[in-house]
């Protein structure tokens, strides 16, 4: 991933964080959503009680997959900043 891609990704994550989202998770069918609280894996999707998740472009964040854990937005922001600093 190039520097401009990382910078764009960082801006996406910062925007989500400002809106109060803390996690990204992908459903089995590929739908990607942002959550404010840690979602729980259901039959084929992620669920967070009392929350309506925010849809994200499904072509973003390819490393977030159904079989993995939700991506912590704050941790990813820190990781990208560290990579960009070199």
TAWO-V532137 format. One record per residue. RES is the residue in one letter. PHI is phi in whole degrees, -180 to 180 (* if undefined). NEAR is the number of other C-alpha atoms within 10 Angstrom. Layout:
# TAWO-V532137
RES:PHI:NEAR + RES:PHI:NEAR
This chain:
# TAWO-V532137
X:*:5 + X:-77:7 + X:-61:11 + X:-65:10 + X:-66:10 + X:-64:16 + X:-64:14 + X:-63:11 + X:-61:17 + X:-61:20 + X:-64:13 + X:-59:15 + X:-66:22 + X:-63:17 + X:-63:12 + X:-62:21 + X:-63:17 + X:-61:9 + X:-83:10 + X:95:13 + X:-83:22 + X:-123:20 + X:-140:24 + X:-120:27 + X:-143:30 + X:-115:28 + X:-73:19 + X:-58:16 + X:-83:10 + X:106:16 + X:-66:17 + X:-108:25 + X:-140:20 + X:-102:26 + X:-129:24 + X:-85:18 + X:-118:16 + X:-61:20 + X:-77:20 + X:-112:13 + X:-71:18 + X:-107:11 + X:-57:8 + X:-144:12 + X:-153:17 + X:-102:22 + X:-137:19 + X:-127:15 + X:-55:9 + X:58:7 + X:-141:11 + X:-107:12 + X:-68:20 + X:-96:13 + X:-69:13 + X:-124:17 + X:-52:9 + X:-66:13 + X:-87:9 + X:-90:11 + X:53:15 + X:-57:10 + X:-73:9 + X:-82:18 + X:-132:19 + X:-59:19 + X:-79:11 + X:-91:10 + X:-79:16 + X:-61:22 + X:-82:19 + X:-82:17 + X:-61:21 + X:-62:15 + X:-63:11 + X:-69:16 + X:-61:18 + X:-62:11 + X:-63:12 + X:-65:16 + X:-58:13 + X:-65:10 + X:-63:10 + X:-68:13 + X:-69:6 + X:87:6
